[in-house]
Amino acid sequence: MKTFVPRDKMSKRARKKLDAQNRTTWAFSPTTKIVKSKKVYDRKKQPRNYEPYDSGGCFLIPYSV
Protein backbone atom coordinates (compact mmCIF):
# COMPACT_ATOMS: atom_id res chain seq x y z
CA MET A 1 0.00 0.00 0.00
CA LYS A 2 1.33 3.42 -0.98
CA THR A 3 1.68 6.01 1.71
CA PHE A 4 0.11 9.42 1.26
CA VAL A 5 2.60 12.16 0.40
CA PRO A 6 1.33 15.74 0.26
CA ARG A 7 1.78 17.49 -3.05
CA ASP A 8 3.99 20.15 -1.47
CA LYS A 9 6.51 17.51 -0.44
CA MET A 10 6.51 15.60 -3.75
CA SER A 11 9.42 15.88 -6.11
CA LYS A 12 9.01 17.93 -9.26
CA ARG A 13 8.96 14.77 -11.40
CA ALA A 14 6.28 13.16 -9.20
CA ARG A 15 4.10 16.29 -9.33
CA LYS A 16 4.44 16.37 -13.11
CA LYS A 17 3.37 12.72 -13.33
CA LEU A 18 0.39 13.34 -11.01
CA ASP A 19 -0.70 16.38 -13.02
CA ALA A 20 -0.51 14.40 -16.26
CA GLN A 21 -2.82 11.75 -14.77
CA ASN A 22 -5.36 14.34 -13.64
CA ARG A 23 -5.31 16.26 -16.91
CA THR A 24 -8.05 15.19 -19.31
CA THR A 25 -8.54 15.88 -22.99
CA TRP A 26 -11.82 17.08 -24.42
CA ALA A 27 -13.81 14.93 -26.83
CA PHE A 28 -14.85 18.15 -28.61
CA SER A 29 -13.49 21.65 -28.85
CA PRO A 30 -15.23 23.77 -26.18
CA THR A 31 -14.33 27.02 -27.94
CA THR A 32 -16.61 26.19 -30.87
CA LYS A 33 -19.59 25.88 -28.54
CA ILE A 34 -19.66 29.56 -27.51
CA VAL A 35 -22.95 31.25 -28.40
CA LYS A 36 -22.60 34.81 -29.72
CA SER A 37 -24.32 37.50 -27.68
CA LYS A 38 -27.37 39.08 -29.32
CA LYS A 39 -26.38 42.47 -27.88
CA VAL A 40 -23.11 42.71 -29.81
CA TYR A 41 -23.26 44.56 -33.14
CA ASP A 42 -22.43 42.33 -36.10
CA ARG A 43 -21.71 44.16 -39.35
CA LYS A 44 -22.04 40.97 -41.43
CA LYS A 45 -25.52 40.11 -40.18
CA GLN A 46 -28.33 41.01 -42.56
CA PRO A 47 -31.30 42.99 -41.18
CA ARG A 48 -34.45 40.94 -40.65
CA ASN A 49 -36.54 42.85 -43.19
CA TYR A 50 -33.81 43.17 -45.84
CA GLU A 51 -34.84 42.33 -49.40
CA PRO A 52 -32.06 42.81 -51.94
CA TYR A 53 -34.37 43.36 -54.94
CA ASP A 54 -36.97 45.50 -53.20
CA SER A 55 -38.41 48.19 -55.48
CA GLY A 56 -40.10 50.10 -52.66
CA GLY A 57 -37.80 53.11 -53.07
CA CYS A 58 -38.47 53.54 -56.77
CA PHE A 59 -41.14 56.07 -57.78
CA LEU A 60 -42.19 54.77 -61.18
CA ILE A 61 -45.71 55.86 -61.96
CA PRO A 62 -47.32 54.23 -64.96
CA TYR A 63 -48.22 56.99 -67.43
CA SER A 64 -50.95 56.31 -69.91
CA VAL A 65 -51.75 58.63 -72.78
C-alpha positions in Angstrom: 0.0 0.0 0.0 1.3 3.4 -1.0 1.7 6.0 1.7 0.1 9.4 1.3 2.6 12.2 0.4 1.3 15.7 0.3 1.8 17.5 -3.1 4.0 20.2 -1.5 6.5 17.5 -0.4 6.5 15.6 -3.8 9.4 15.9 -6.1 9.0 17.9 -9.3 9.0 14.8 -11.4 6.3 13.2 -9.2 4.1 16.3 -9.3 4.4 16.4 -13.1 3.4 12.7 -13.3 0.4 13.3 -11.0 -0.7 16.4 -13.0 -0.5 14.4 -16.3 -2.8 11.7 -14.8 -5.4 14.3 -13.6 -5.3 16.3 -16.9 -8.0 15.2 -19.3 -8.5 15.9 -23.0 -11.8 17.1 -24.4 -13.8 14.9 -26.8 -14.8 18.1 -28.6 -13.5 21.7 -28.8 -15.2 23.8 -26.2 -14.3 27.0 -27.9 -16.6 26.2 -30.9 -19.6 25.9 -28.5 -19.7 29.6 -27.5 -22.9 31.3 -28.4 -22.6 34.8 -29.7 -24.3 37.5 -27.7 -27.4 39.1 -29.3 -26.4 42.5 -27.9 -23.1 42.7 -29.8 -23.3 44.6 -33.1 -22.4 42.3 -36.1 -21.7 44.2 -39.3 -22.0 41.0 -41.4 -25.5 40.1 -40.2 -28.3 41.0 -42.6 -31.3 43.0 -41.2 -34.5 40.9 -40.7 -36.5 42.9 -43.2 -33.8 43.2 -45.8 -34.8 42.3 -49.4 -32.1 42.8 -51.9 -34.4 43.4 -54.9 -37.0 45.5 -53.2 -38.4 48.2 -55.5 -40.1 50.1 -52.7 -37.8 53.1 -53.1 -38.5 53.5 -56.8 -41.1 56.1 -57.8 -42.2 54.8 -61.2 -45.7 55.9 -62.0 -47.3 54.2 -65.0 -48.2 57.0 -67.4 -51.0 56.3 -69.9 -51.7 58.6 -72.8 
